[in-house]
Amino acid sequence: MATRKTQITPSTVYRYVKNEDRHDVIRAGAHTIRRQLKKIPGTADPSRQLSGRLFGARTGISNTVQGELCRRIAAAQSTVRHPDVDDELVAELKRQKYLYLESHFGERTLAPIREQFNDLIEDDTASVVRGRHDDLVTSRVIQHPTSRIAELEDLLDSTILGITERFFGAHFKPAEIRCMRNYHVPDDIVQESESFANYWHCDQHPVDAIKIFITLHDTDERHGPLHVLRGDESKRISKQRFLRHKHGVPGKYVEENADVDTFTGPAGSVGFAKTNELLHRAGVPDEGEHRDMIFIYGYATDQPLSESWFDDIDPTFTKDQTPAFGG
């Protein structure tokens, strides 16, 4: 006699945990799955491989399960409107997990940010080395940028917030703003080892999160732009066997087997990217060039954006502080 299977869906889990400490329940369940996967003999990175096969996102089972459940819980308790936001933009982001807005911010917004960015990014008292190969510095990042560049608050305007919240069906909690610069890396080093997330990968963040990228200067292929596989193209590659340091090397497997988009365009352009679901990589700038970039990282929540959101950003933030990780 066949055993009857019980279908477990996010909605049934939500009903079960709505009066409990739901994030602890979700986290414990997903971590149990991950621990069991690690016991499979002879399997490299089973959690990411399985999430790739099942969901087309190589972010890991616990990130996928926890993130989606927490997004649905946030959406169930949120009232999101933003009627002025273009429905087509939201639909494009839902379909492709990526959205490009050309020249969204003008010089009035960008100029003061860019001036302070340039003053800080190579100042050892204000920034740190993010990537290095022997004596070659490949990337730098400004420490605690929200306490140094007050104008960064202007980058989360009503359009950016509206698109993000309409996409999630929930409110949005900005958790981190990062300001970084990537430099040229010789090709022999690129082929040998990764310098600054320039191999194809999915971010290991819960899927209730998103990154919003803003270009500080006109960006073309010379500057090493963000490379991304949109929607179904990323799913198609992710559902195959994929190892970051084998198949993710720039200019090889992915470029040979997929259609790649690059985040190029005028200063002030914006790219929304579900980097926890889409395969992507940083490009490598040409010799003598660099790429300056700002991104906002945040996640779905049931709490409306606070007027003090910018001051509330924790400069020591890590992904473990998102609701899907119990923080």
Backbone bond lengths (Angstrom), bond angles and torsions (degrees), N, CA, C in turn:
res aa  C-N    CA-C-N  psi(-1)  N-CA   C-N-CA  omega(-1)  CA-C   N-CA-C  phi
1 M - - - 1.467 - - 1.522 109.12 -
2 A 1.316 116.57 129.28 1.465 120.81 -177.14 1.521 110.50 -70.24
3 T 1.319 114.58 142.04 1.465 120.26 177.26 1.523 109.64 -79.69
4 R 1.305 116.69 130.63 1.467 120.39 179.46 1.523 109.43 -72.38
5 K 1.327 115.56 131.34 1.460 120.69 -179.89 1.528 110.25 -93.67
6 T 1.307 115.40 137.56 1.461 120.69 176.78 1.520 108.66 -96.23
7 Q 1.324 115.61 124.18 1.458 118.97 -179.90 1.512 109.64 -82.52
8 I 1.319 115.91 123.14 1.466 121.56 179.37 1.523 107.52 -107.56
9 T 1.309 117.44 120.09 1.453 122.82 -179.61 1.531 108.89 -121.37
10 P 1.344 117.42 163.38 1.463 119.37 176.64 1.526 113.21 -54.62
11 S 1.350 117.14 -36.03 1.459 118.45 -178.40 1.529 111.80 -68.50
12 T 1.348 117.33 -36.99 1.469 118.79 178.36 1.520 110.46 -69.72
13 V 1.331 116.57 -36.83 1.465 119.22 176.31 1.516 110.04 -64.01
14 Y 1.341 116.48 -42.48 1.460 120.36 179.81 1.529 110.76 -59.12
15 R 1.347 116.88 -44.98 1.462 119.30 -179.51 1.529 110.96 -62.29
16 Y 1.332 115.31 -35.22 1.465 119.36 -178.16 1.523 111.83 -70.30
17 V 1.327 116.00 -40.19 1.461 118.33 -170.41 1.520 113.67 -100.61
18 K 1.358 117.46 1.73 1.467 118.31 -172.08 1.529 112.50 -62.40
19 N 1.323 117.37 -24.75 1.462 119.54 178.27 1.523 112.07 -105.34
20 E 1.317 115.49 9.01 1.453 120.21 179.24 1.532 109.26 -111.58
21 D 1.314 116.05 -176.10 1.460 120.72 172.43 1.532 106.33 -79.38
22 R 1.337 115.98 81.47 1.453 120.88 -164.90 1.525 113.29 -62.13
23 H 1.324 117.88 -35.25 1.458 118.59 -178.04 1.530 110.94 -68.38
24 D 1.330 117.02 -35.31 1.460 119.60 176.20 1.524 110.76 -65.76
25 V 1.334 117.44 -40.17 1.460 121.01 179.36 1.523 110.33 -63.71
26 I 1.343 116.15 -48.31 1.461 120.54 -179.46 1.517 110.75 -61.63
27 R 1.325 116.50 -46.23 1.461 120.21 -177.34 1.528 110.84 -62.34
28 A 1.316 116.68 -44.09 1.465 120.25 -178.41 1.527 111.27 -63.74
29 G 1.337 116.63 -41.69 1.455 119.49 -179.64 1.515 112.58 -64.88
30 A 1.325 117.36 -45.37 1.459 120.49 -178.92 1.522 111.51 -68.32
31 H 1.312 116.88 -36.70 1.466 119.23 178.53 1.525 111.09 -67.86
32 T 1.336 117.05 -31.96 1.463 119.71 175.37 1.521 110.09 -62.20
33 I 1.336 116.89 -43.95 1.471 120.49 176.71 1.523 110.37 -58.01
34 R 1.316 116.34 -45.88 1.461 120.15 -177.16 1.523 111.29 -63.77
35 R 1.334 116.83 -40.76 1.471 119.85 179.46 1.527 110.79 -63.15
36 Q 1.328 116.60 -40.71 1.466 119.71 179.78 1.527 111.04 -66.26
37 L 1.326 117.55 -37.51 1.459 121.03 179.25 1.522 111.48 -62.93
38 K 1.313 116.35 -35.35 1.459 119.98 -178.75 1.527 112.47 -66.58
39 K 1.329 116.45 -16.44 1.465 119.96 -179.28 1.527 112.81 -83.39
40 I 1.340 116.84 -7.99 1.471 119.58 -178.99 1.518 108.90 -69.91
41 P 1.319 118.57 119.07 1.465 120.04 -176.43 1.524 112.22 -72.37
42 G 1.336 115.69 143.57 1.448 121.63 173.03 1.513 114.67 71.08
43 T 1.338 118.04 17.68 1.460 121.17 -179.11 1.519 109.20 -115.40
44 A 1.340 116.05 121.15 1.465 120.32 178.80 1.520 109.27 -83.73
45 D 1.339 115.63 127.11 1.457 121.22 174.13 1.531 112.31 52.74
46 P 1.356 119.27 55.87 1.465 120.81 -172.80 1.522 113.94 -63.15
47 S 1.341 118.35 -34.37 1.454 120.10 -177.82 1.524 110.98 -62.98
48 R 1.319 117.51 -45.81 1.466 120.80 -179.74 1.525 110.60 -70.64
49 Q 1.326 116.49 -37.64 1.460 118.66 179.27 1.526 110.68 -64.04
50 L 1.337 117.05 -42.67 1.457 120.01 -178.37 1.523 111.07 -68.82
51 S 1.327 117.76 -41.97 1.468 119.03 178.54 1.525 110.40 -65.33
52 G 1.340 116.73 -32.00 1.455 119.71 175.09 1.517 111.73 -65.56
53 R 1.331 116.55 -44.36 1.461 121.14 -179.37 1.531 111.62 -66.59
54 L 1.338 116.64 -42.53 1.461 120.58 -174.15 1.524 112.81 -81.32
55 F 1.337 115.72 -43.39 1.463 120.00 -170.25 1.529 113.71 -115.83
56 G 1.344 117.68 -7.37 1.456 119.73 -177.83 1.502 113.06 70.92
57 A 1.332 117.65 24.60 1.468 122.36 178.71 1.518 107.87 -139.37
58 R 1.322 116.58 119.98 1.457 120.43 -174.38 1.528 111.01 -90.80
59 T 1.309 115.29 50.51 1.451 120.51 -178.18 1.524 112.51 -101.82
60 G 1.321 117.88 -3.43 1.462 121.53 179.63 1.520 111.53 99.71
61 I 1.327 115.32 147.73 1.458 120.67 -177.09 1.524 112.35 -61.59
62 S 1.330 117.88 -46.61 1.463 118.97 -176.23 1.523 111.15 -65.95
63 N 1.345 118.34 -39.34 1.463 121.02 177.15 1.522 111.05 -63.42
64 T 1.329 116.65 -39.02 1.455 120.80 -178.37 1.519 111.35 -70.37
65 V 1.334 116.27 -50.77 1.461 120.21 -176.70 1.523 111.20 -67.72
66 Q 1.322 116.86 -50.84 1.462 119.89 -178.55 1.515 112.05 -61.40
67 G 1.348 114.94 -46.08 1.453 118.83 -176.28 1.515 112.82 -62.00
68 E 1.338 117.48 -45.35 1.462 120.02 -178.12 1.525 111.55 -68.24
69 L 1.308 117.52 -39.23 1.464 119.52 177.37 1.521 111.16 -63.62
70 C 1.332 116.37 -43.36 1.468 118.96 -179.48 1.524 111.08 -67.78
71 R 1.339 117.31 -34.93 1.472 119.37 176.76 1.531 109.88 -63.05
72 R 1.325 116.88 -43.59 1.461 120.02 -178.69 1.519 111.27 -66.60
73 I 1.304 116.72 -37.52 1.468 119.93 177.33 1.526 109.78 -64.70
74 A 1.329 117.31 -44.45 1.469 121.18 178.37 1.522 110.43 -61.54
75 A 1.349 116.48 -43.08 1.466 120.23 -178.74 1.523 111.49 -64.48
76 A 1.329 117.01 -37.51 1.461 121.12 -178.60 1.525 111.67 -65.56
77 Q 1.330 116.98 -22.40 1.459 121.02 -176.67 1.520 112.66 -111.19
78 S 1.332 117.42 10.83 1.464 121.78 -177.94 1.523 110.75 -112.11
79 T 1.329 115.13 151.95 1.463 121.90 170.84 1.523 106.72 -121.10
80 V 1.329 115.46 101.93 1.466 121.47 -174.75 1.527 108.97 -112.51
81 R 1.333 117.21 129.64 1.465 120.05 -178.02 1.529 111.30 -118.44
82 H 1.322 118.13 -83.43 1.464 123.43 -177.44 1.531 111.41 51.14
83 P 1.336 117.86 61.00 1.470 120.37 -177.14 1.527 113.48 -66.22
84 D 1.327 117.99 -21.05 1.469 120.57 -177.81 1.528 112.91 -78.76
85 V 1.322 117.80 -10.64 1.461 121.12 -179.32 1.524 109.78 -74.79
86 D 1.324 116.31 136.27 1.465 122.34 -179.54 1.527 110.07 -65.07
87 D 1.330 116.06 120.98 1.465 120.64 -179.32 1.526 111.77 -59.87
88 E 1.336 117.23 -33.84 1.462 120.90 -178.64 1.524 111.47 -64.96
89 L 1.332 117.27 -35.48 1.463 120.48 178.81 1.525 110.35 -66.44
90 V 1.316 116.06 -43.38 1.467 119.93 179.15 1.529 110.28 -64.55
91 A 1.327 116.39 -42.29 1.460 120.25 179.90 1.528 111.18 -63.39
92 E 1.331 116.66 -39.39 1.470 120.48 178.18 1.522 111.03 -63.56
93 L 1.326 117.09 -42.74 1.461 120.46 179.34 1.528 110.72 -65.65
94 K 1.312 117.90 -39.35 1.467 120.45 178.42 1.530 110.71 -66.24
95 R 1.313 116.30 -37.49 1.463 120.35 -176.04 1.531 111.96 -75.90
96 Q 1.322 116.89 -45.45 1.463 121.34 -173.11 1.525 114.09 -100.80
97 K 1.342 116.83 -12.18 1.473 121.90 -174.24 1.534 111.24 63.00
98 Y 1.327 115.45 16.71 1.470 121.47 -178.37 1.524 107.73 -151.84
99 L 1.332 115.96 139.62 1.461 120.51 179.06 1.518 108.89 -145.77
100 Y 1.337 115.56 134.73 1.460 121.93 -178.32 1.523 109.65 -115.64
101 L 1.338 116.61 127.13 1.461 122.93 174.48 1.526 107.74 -116.88
102 E 1.318 116.82 112.39 1.466 120.48 -176.52 1.531 110.64 -78.93
103 S 1.341 115.34 133.62 1.478 122.68 173.72 1.529 111.97 52.07
104 H 1.318 117.36 41.70 1.466 119.86 -177.98 1.534 111.33 -65.58
105 F 1.316 116.59 -41.78 1.463 120.86 179.48 1.527 110.36 -101.59
106 G 1.326 115.99 136.55 1.455 121.33 178.52 1.523 112.00 -92.85
107 E 1.325 115.05 179.31 1.457 120.88 -176.73 1.530 112.33 -64.97
108 R 1.309 117.12 -28.25 1.461 119.18 179.00 1.529 110.69 -59.51
109 T 1.326 116.35 -37.49 1.468 120.96 177.84 1.517 111.33 -82.47
110 L 1.339 116.67 -41.82 1.466 121.02 -171.34 1.522 113.93 -76.37
111 A 1.336 117.59 -38.61 1.471 120.85 -170.02 1.529 113.51 -55.52
112 P 1.343 119.71 -49.66 1.481 118.01 -179.97 1.524 112.82 -66.32
113 I 1.341 116.96 -32.88 1.465 120.09 177.80 1.522 109.93 -67.65
114 R 1.339 116.34 -46.26 1.464 120.75 -178.57 1.523 111.49 -62.33
115 E 1.328 116.77 -41.65 1.470 120.12 -179.20 1.525 111.09 -61.11
116 Q 1.323 116.90 -45.90 1.466 120.05 179.94 1.527 111.22 -70.47
117 F 1.321 116.34 -38.32 1.471 120.93 176.59 1.524 109.61 -55.55
118 N 1.327 117.47 -49.58 1.469 121.11 -177.78 1.527 112.03 -63.88
119 D 1.322 116.40 -33.03 1.467 119.76 178.17 1.526 112.03 -70.08
120 L 1.324 116.36 -29.69 1.462 120.77 -171.31 1.525 114.61 -97.89
121 I 1.323 118.41 -30.85 1.459 120.95 -164.53 1.525 113.10 -65.56
122 E 1.320 118.85 -28.60 1.465 120.01 178.33 1.527 112.49 -112.69
123 D 1.326 115.74 14.95 1.460 122.43 174.64 1.531 108.21 -89.66
124 D 1.324 116.65 115.64 1.473 120.25 -174.81 1.522 113.10 -65.88
125 T 1.324 117.54 -15.16 1.460 119.30 176.56 1.520 112.09 -85.65
126 A 1.344 116.84 -11.34 1.456 120.36 -176.19 1.516 113.50 -121.51
127 S 1.332 117.79 -17.65 1.457 120.80 -178.59 1.521 109.79 -135.42
128 V 1.321 114.74 164.39 1.466 120.62 -179.16 1.521 109.35 -131.20
129 V 1.325 115.04 158.37 1.460 121.03 175.88 1.523 108.67 -73.79
130 R 1.340 116.21 126.16 1.464 122.06 179.71 1.518 111.29 -98.58
131 G 1.330 117.22 -28.16 1.450 121.74 179.55 1.517 110.46 -142.01
132 R 1.331 115.30 142.45 1.465 119.42 -178.03 1.524 108.87 -153.09
133 H 1.329 116.37 142.77 1.457 121.85 170.77 1.520 106.87 -127.44
134 D 1.328 116.41 105.96 1.468 122.25 -171.94 1.528 108.06 55.70
135 D 1.330 118.56 -119.40 1.465 120.92 -178.91 1.525 112.97 -92.24
136 L 1.316 117.26 -0.59 1.459 121.45 -177.34 1.531 110.26 -89.45
137 V 1.337 116.42 117.37 1.462 121.24 174.93 1.520 108.33 -80.94
138 T 1.329 116.82 124.91 1.462 121.15 -177.29 1.524 113.04 -106.74
139 S 1.334 118.06 -18.10 1.459 119.95 -177.88 1.525 109.85 -161.52
140 R 1.334 115.71 145.66 1.466 121.65 175.44 1.521 108.79 -132.15
141 V 1.334 116.04 155.79 1.461 121.60 178.90 1.530 108.66 -140.45
142 I 1.336 116.65 139.50 1.464 121.75 178.90 1.522 109.16 -76.36
143 Q 1.327 115.92 131.90 1.456 120.71 177.70 1.524 110.37 -79.14
144 H 1.311 117.17 137.35 1.459 124.20 175.53 1.532 111.68 46.00
145 P 1.317 117.85 57.59 1.467 120.01 -173.65 1.523 114.02 -63.14
146 T 1.328 118.27 -29.91 1.463 119.04 -177.57 1.523 112.14 -69.06
147 S 1.328 116.70 -20.92 1.466 119.50 176.80 1.526 111.78 -89.61
148 R 1.333 116.92 -5.87 1.467 121.29 -177.20 1.532 112.81 -113.16
149 I 1.328 117.34 -29.29 1.465 121.15 -176.72 1.529 107.91 -127.59
150 A 1.322 116.37 92.87 1.465 120.72 -175.05 1.523 111.82 -64.69
151 E 1.334 117.38 -28.73 1.469 121.10 -176.55 1.529 113.29 -69.36
152 L 1.326 118.06 -10.67 1.462 120.15 175.66 1.528 111.60 -58.82
153 E 1.308 116.51 -25.15 1.466 120.22 179.64 1.530 111.40 -60.57
154 D 1.338 117.03 -28.16 1.463 121.05 -177.48 1.527 112.53 -70.52
155 L 1.333 117.79 -12.31 1.461 120.41 -176.56 1.531 113.05 -77.83
156 L 1.321 117.07 -15.33 1.472 119.41 174.20 1.522 107.46 -101.19
157 D 1.337 116.43 75.45 1.456 120.43 -178.74 1.534 109.96 -86.10
158 S 1.326 116.33 -177.27 1.464 119.56 -173.81 1.527 111.96 -65.96
159 T 1.331 117.63 -32.10 1.466 120.01 179.45 1.524 111.12 -69.69
160 I 1.341 116.55 -47.35 1.472 120.49 -179.89 1.527 110.02 -62.19
161 L 1.327 116.51 -45.44 1.461 120.04 179.49 1.527 110.93 -64.22
162 G 1.330 116.80 -42.87 1.452 120.66 -177.56 1.514 112.56 -63.65
163 I 1.329 117.23 -45.25 1.470 120.53 178.50 1.526 110.06 -60.95
164 T 1.325 116.63 -44.35 1.464 120.86 -177.21 1.523 111.38 -64.24
165 E 1.335 116.67 -45.86 1.462 118.99 -178.12 1.531 112.13 -71.15
166 R 1.319 117.43 -35.80 1.463 119.44 175.00 1.529 110.46 -65.57
167 F 1.314 117.33 -36.10 1.468 121.06 178.08 1.522 110.88 -63.06
168 F 1.318 117.22 -48.17 1.462 120.94 -178.18 1.529 112.02 -75.89
169 G 1.339 117.53 -25.66 1.454 119.92 -169.39 1.510 111.03 70.32
170 A 1.318 115.73 21.79 1.467 122.64 -176.42 1.524 108.32 -150.71
171 H 1.321 115.74 169.20 1.460 119.74 175.93 1.532 109.64 -71.38
172 F 1.333 115.70 166.90 1.462 121.90 -173.67 1.516 109.53 -122.18
173 K 1.327 115.50 132.63 1.465 122.19 178.67 1.524 109.26 -113.94
174 P 1.335 119.34 104.68 1.470 120.17 174.52 1.528 109.39 -68.53
175 A 1.311 115.82 127.57 1.463 119.97 -175.59 1.524 112.91 -112.37
176 E 1.332 116.98 -24.47 1.468 120.03 -176.70 1.523 109.10 -153.79
177 I 1.334 116.20 142.18 1.459 122.49 166.97 1.521 106.56 -122.51
178 R 1.336 116.45 124.97 1.464 120.30 -177.33 1.527 110.00 -119.28
179 C 1.323 115.78 136.63 1.462 122.94 177.54 1.525 107.79 -119.44
180 M 1.339 117.43 119.56 1.462 119.69 -172.11 1.524 111.69 -141.72
181 R 1.322 114.89 159.00 1.465 122.97 176.06 1.521 108.74 -133.67
182 N 1.337 116.23 128.95 1.463 122.40 175.13 1.522 109.88 -106.55
183 Y 1.333 115.97 142.36 1.452 122.43 -177.49 1.535 110.62 -112.83
184 H 1.324 115.23 172.09 1.456 121.05 176.95 1.534 111.27 -64.74
185 V 1.316 114.99 141.64 1.463 121.99 174.11 1.534 107.11 -130.07
186 P 1.331 118.78 127.00 1.473 120.75 179.14 1.526 111.34 -57.82
187 D 1.336 116.27 147.94 1.463 120.80 -173.25 1.521 112.67 -62.97
188 D 1.336 117.92 -33.37 1.467 118.16 -179.90 1.525 111.09 -63.97
189 I 1.333 116.41 -33.69 1.470 119.89 176.78 1.526 110.07 -72.92
190 V 1.339 117.29 -40.50 1.469 121.46 178.55 1.523 110.63 -56.95
191 Q 1.324 116.74 -43.25 1.464 120.45 -178.65 1.527 112.43 -72.08
192 E 1.318 116.23 -23.26 1.469 121.41 -176.48 1.520 112.64 -86.97
193 S 1.347 116.71 -39.87 1.465 119.40 -175.04 1.527 109.82 -158.98
194 E 1.334 114.96 160.59 1.461 121.26 -178.20 1.520 110.14 -84.99
195 S 1.331 116.73 140.33 1.461 121.37 -175.66 1.519 113.44 -107.55
196 F 1.335 118.07 -42.69 1.471 120.37 -177.43 1.527 110.26 -156.64
197 A 1.313 117.39 61.93 1.468 122.60 -178.93 1.523 111.00 60.16
198 N 1.342 117.06 34.04 1.460 120.82 -179.29 1.533 112.63 -95.32
199 Y 1.352 117.48 11.77 1.454 121.98 168.57 1.536 107.46 -102.25
200 W 1.339 116.50 149.01 1.452 120.78 -179.96 1.533 110.80 -61.26
201 H 1.331 115.90 134.36 1.462 120.49 -176.47 1.525 109.85 -166.21
202 C 1.325 116.43 168.01 1.464 123.96 164.76 1.523 107.74 -110.46
203 D 1.315 116.87 137.55 1.464 119.78 177.18 1.525 110.09 -63.78
204 Q 1.311 115.48 141.73 1.462 120.27 179.59 1.524 110.25 -89.02
205 H 1.325 115.07 63.16 1.459 123.37 177.90 1.529 108.78 -120.73
206 P 1.325 118.28 152.94 1.469 119.41 174.30 1.524 110.78 -58.30
207 V 1.342 117.16 149.29 1.455 120.42 -174.00 1.528 113.51 -79.84
208 D 1.330 118.02 6.08 1.461 119.50 170.60 1.523 111.07 -88.83
209 A 1.340 117.25 16.40 1.462 121.98 -178.60 1.527 110.24 -118.69
210 I 1.329 116.05 163.33 1.460 122.78 179.28 1.530 108.74 -149.17
211 K 1.327 116.07 154.53 1.461 121.64 172.58 1.522 109.12 -114.33
212 I 1.325 115.25 140.69 1.463 122.65 178.41 1.526 107.14 -121.18
213 F 1.339 116.41 112.01 1.462 122.86 -175.14 1.526 110.20 -96.40
214 I 1.333 116.32 141.26 1.465 122.13 177.37 1.524 108.40 -130.09
215 T 1.343 116.70 127.07 1.458 120.50 178.19 1.528 110.00 -83.92
216 L 1.330 116.09 136.35 1.466 120.56 178.69 1.519 112.36 -91.74
217 H 1.332 117.57 -17.70 1.459 121.20 -179.84 1.526 108.83 -143.20
218 D 1.321 116.32 162.69 1.460 119.83 174.53 1.526 108.08 -54.35
219 T 1.320 116.19 132.06 1.470 120.87 -172.40 1.524 110.19 -127.55
220 D 1.343 115.30 125.81 1.464 120.23 172.58 1.523 108.53 -130.44
221 E 1.320 117.01 -169.38 1.462 120.80 -174.68 1.523 112.73 -59.30
222 R 1.317 117.42 -28.10 1.464 120.80 -179.16 1.529 112.31 -63.24
223 H 1.328 116.07 -26.56 1.468 120.28 -173.51 1.527 113.40 -90.60
224 G 1.337 117.31 -0.29 1.458 119.38 -179.22 1.509 112.86 70.00
225 P 1.351 117.91 60.28 1.466 120.40 -176.21 1.529 112.46 -69.54
226 L 1.324 114.90 167.40 1.456 121.30 171.64 1.524 109.06 -60.80
227 H 1.335 116.78 131.39 1.467 123.25 174.28 1.531 107.64 -106.92
228 V 1.337 117.14 137.99 1.460 119.68 -175.93 1.528 110.21 -147.43
229 L 1.330 115.27 145.66 1.458 122.24 169.32 1.520 107.31 -101.14
230 R 1.309 116.93 121.31 1.454 120.70 -178.07 1.527 111.65 -80.15
231 G 1.342 114.94 151.95 1.452 124.45 167.16 1.511 118.11 30.70
232 D 1.340 115.49 -116.03 1.457 121.79 -174.32 1.522 112.53 -63.47
233 E 1.334 117.18 -29.65 1.463 119.59 179.72 1.527 110.43 -65.33
234 S 1.328 116.51 -40.78 1.458 120.31 176.72 1.525 111.15 -67.40
235 K 1.331 117.16 -41.13 1.469 120.63 178.15 1.523 110.99 -60.54
236 R 1.335 116.06 -41.97 1.466 120.36 -177.19 1.528 110.97 -61.07
237 I 1.314 117.27 -44.39 1.464 120.62 180.00 1.525 110.38 -72.53
238 S 1.335 117.22 -38.86 1.465 121.06 -177.14 1.519 112.52 -65.80
239 K 1.327 117.42 -29.41 1.461 120.36 -178.42 1.523 112.78 -76.81
240 Q 1.329 116.10 -8.43 1.451 120.87 172.94 1.536 108.55 -89.94
241 R 1.294 116.17 170.41 1.469 119.52 174.85 1.516 108.20 -67.23
242 F 1.328 116.54 124.69 1.464 120.30 -175.06 1.521 109.86 -142.32
243 L 1.307 116.54 121.28 1.455 122.68 176.53 1.519 108.19 -119.32
244 R 1.315 116.02 126.53 1.471 121.75 -171.45 1.519 113.11 -53.37
245 H 1.330 117.28 -48.44 1.465 119.88 -173.62 1.531 112.53 -86.99
246 K 1.325 116.12 6.22 1.461 120.07 173.15 1.529 110.32 -115.61
247 H 1.342 115.81 -57.55 1.457 120.34 -177.35 1.524 112.83 -88.59
248 G 1.343 117.28 -13.18 1.460 120.23 -175.42 1.514 115.28 -92.21
249 V 1.334 117.79 1.09 1.465 120.79 -179.48 1.530 109.28 -62.02
250 P 1.329 118.84 131.29 1.468 121.33 -177.22 1.526 112.82 -57.59
251 G 1.326 114.72 142.07 1.452 120.93 173.85 1.513 115.44 79.43
252 K 1.324 117.01 8.88 1.466 119.01 -176.39 1.530 111.00 -121.21
253 Y 1.313 118.64 -112.17 1.456 123.39 -167.47 1.531 112.89 -54.36
254 V 1.340 117.44 -51.91 1.467 119.34 -175.04 1.525 110.79 -66.13
255 E 1.330 116.35 -48.26 1.464 119.42 -179.37 1.527 112.15 -62.93
256 E 1.313 116.59 -29.26 1.463 120.29 -179.84 1.524 112.81 -79.63
257 N 1.334 117.30 -17.96 1.465 120.23 -172.15 1.528 114.45 -124.76
258 A 1.320 118.54 5.08 1.464 119.69 -176.10 1.526 110.74 -148.32
259 D 1.333 114.98 160.85 1.464 121.69 173.82 1.524 108.27 -89.83
260 V 1.328 115.87 118.71 1.464 122.11 -173.56 1.524 110.34 -103.16
261 D 1.339 116.60 133.14 1.465 121.93 171.52 1.526 108.95 -100.00
262 T 1.335 116.09 147.26 1.460 120.56 175.71 1.522 109.16 -122.59
263 F 1.320 115.87 141.74 1.464 122.70 -178.37 1.531 108.46 -86.52
264 T 1.328 115.24 79.12 1.449 122.04 177.93 1.524 108.94 -112.43
265 G 1.334 115.73 161.15 1.455 118.91 177.49 1.507 111.62 146.87
266 P 1.336 116.55 -175.11 1.465 121.07 -177.28 1.531 112.38 -67.48
267 A 1.319 115.30 160.77 1.460 121.06 173.38 1.524 109.32 -55.36
268 G 1.322 115.61 143.87 1.456 120.48 179.24 1.507 114.72 86.51
269 S 1.340 117.17 2.25 1.463 119.80 175.38 1.524 109.34 -73.21
270 V 1.329 115.36 152.99 1.470 121.45 -175.08 1.522 109.17 -125.30
271 G 1.320 116.37 137.23 1.451 121.72 174.86 1.514 110.84 -125.62
272 F 1.327 117.41 117.69 1.466 122.04 172.06 1.527 106.69 -88.17
273 A 1.310 118.34 130.05 1.467 119.66 -178.46 1.519 110.39 -144.30
274 K 1.347 115.18 127.73 1.464 120.24 171.93 1.529 107.01 -82.73
275 T 1.321 115.09 76.82 1.463 120.57 -175.28 1.517 112.76 -67.65
276 N 1.344 116.84 -11.56 1.463 121.01 173.74 1.523 111.89 -85.30
277 E 1.336 117.92 -4.50 1.463 121.91 177.27 1.529 112.43 -124.15
278 L 1.322 117.52 -25.25 1.458 122.09 -177.56 1.524 111.28 -100.52
279 L 1.310 116.70 133.85 1.457 119.66 169.28 1.522 108.61 -66.05
280 H 1.316 116.46 133.86 1.455 121.44 -177.06 1.519 108.90 -156.90
281 R 1.300 116.55 167.44 1.460 121.27 173.97 1.522 109.45 -158.06
282 A 1.312 115.76 158.36 1.459 120.83 170.72 1.521 108.77 -78.25
283 G 1.325 116.89 138.98 1.452 120.00 172.23 1.519 110.54 -76.94
284 V 1.315 116.45 166.17 1.462 121.98 179.14 1.528 108.60 -106.80
285 P 1.325 119.11 119.94 1.465 120.88 -179.79 1.533 112.04 -62.39
286 D 1.330 115.44 150.57 1.457 120.78 173.93 1.531 109.60 -65.69
287 E 1.314 115.56 163.02 1.459 120.23 177.81 1.527 109.62 -58.38
288 G 1.324 116.28 131.23 1.459 121.82 -179.06 1.518 114.06 86.75
289 E 1.331 117.49 -3.55 1.461 121.79 -179.86 1.527 110.34 -112.88
290 H 1.324 115.81 166.56 1.463 121.59 172.65 1.524 108.10 -149.80
291 R 1.319 115.61 168.71 1.474 120.04 175.79 1.514 109.25 -127.12
292 D 1.328 115.99 125.74 1.460 122.79 174.62 1.524 108.69 -101.44
293 M 1.315 115.98 135.28 1.463 120.19 -175.06 1.521 109.70 -148.52
294 I 1.313 114.53 145.63 1.463 122.10 171.19 1.523 107.74 -121.27
295 F 1.313 117.36 138.93 1.464 117.83 169.79 1.521 110.63 -134.87
296 I 1.328 113.38 149.40 1.466 122.53 173.03 1.517 107.08 -106.44
297 Y 1.321 116.07 126.74 1.469 121.56 177.31 1.519 107.91 -112.40
298 G 1.328 116.45 131.78 1.456 119.53 177.77 1.512 111.09 -159.04
299 Y 1.324 116.38 -179.11 1.459 121.02 -172.58 1.530 110.79 -145.20
300 A 1.327 115.41 164.85 1.461 122.12 -179.97 1.528 110.29 -70.60
301 T 1.319 115.21 142.70 1.457 121.42 179.27 1.521 109.10 -148.91
302 D 1.327 116.69 164.08 1.467 119.56 176.32 1.523 111.78 -94.22
303 Q 1.330 117.50 5.42 1.454 121.48 -177.62 1.533 110.67 -105.13
304 P 1.330 119.41 126.89 1.464 120.72 176.93 1.524 111.35 -58.74
305 L 1.337 115.80 154.99 1.454 121.13 -179.02 1.523 110.30 -60.20
306 S 1.314 115.52 126.56 1.462 121.51 179.54 1.524 110.57 -76.31
307 E 1.329 116.60 147.99 1.463 120.25 175.68 1.523 111.25 -62.67
308 S 1.309 116.78 -22.39 1.471 120.83 -179.16 1.526 112.14 -101.51
309 W 1.349 117.90 20.83 1.464 121.18 -173.24 1.524 112.06 -55.35
310 F 1.322 116.67 -39.53 1.462 120.14 -176.12 1.527 110.90 -66.57
311 D 1.336 116.31 -43.94 1.469 120.36 178.22 1.519 111.96 -70.22
312 D 1.335 116.81 -22.41 1.464 120.63 -176.95 1.528 113.14 -82.92
313 I 1.342 118.53 -10.97 1.465 120.17 -179.01 1.516 109.70 -62.85
314 D 1.319 115.15 129.11 1.458 122.12 -179.10 1.528 109.04 -85.84
315 P 1.343 119.17 116.32 1.468 120.10 -178.60 1.519 113.62 -65.23
316 T 1.328 117.27 -14.53 1.468 120.63 179.00 1.524 111.04 -101.12
317 F 1.348 116.96 16.30 1.469 121.69 -175.82 1.519 112.31 -54.57
318 T 1.348 116.15 141.40 1.461 123.30 169.49 1.517 107.33 -134.23
319 K 1.341 117.03 164.41 1.469 121.04 -178.56 1.533 111.31 -61.13
320 D 1.334 118.51 -21.72 1.463 120.85 -178.55 1.526 111.57 -66.95
321 Q 1.359 117.25 -10.22 1.455 119.90 -179.71 1.524 112.89 -93.35
322 T 1.325 118.58 -0.53 1.464 119.76 176.48 1.512 109.43 -74.31
323 P 1.337 117.95 156.32 1.463 119.95 -179.54 1.515 113.80 -55.00
324 A 1.332 117.00 -33.75 1.458 119.58 -178.74 1.515 111.45 -66.56
325 F 1.334 116.51 -16.98 1.459 120.22 176.35 1.527 110.88 -110.06
326 G 1.328 116.40 9.25 1.459 120.01 172.10 1.498 114.46 88.72
327 G 1.384 118.05 5.89 1.443 118.99 -177.85 1.502 113.46 -92.73
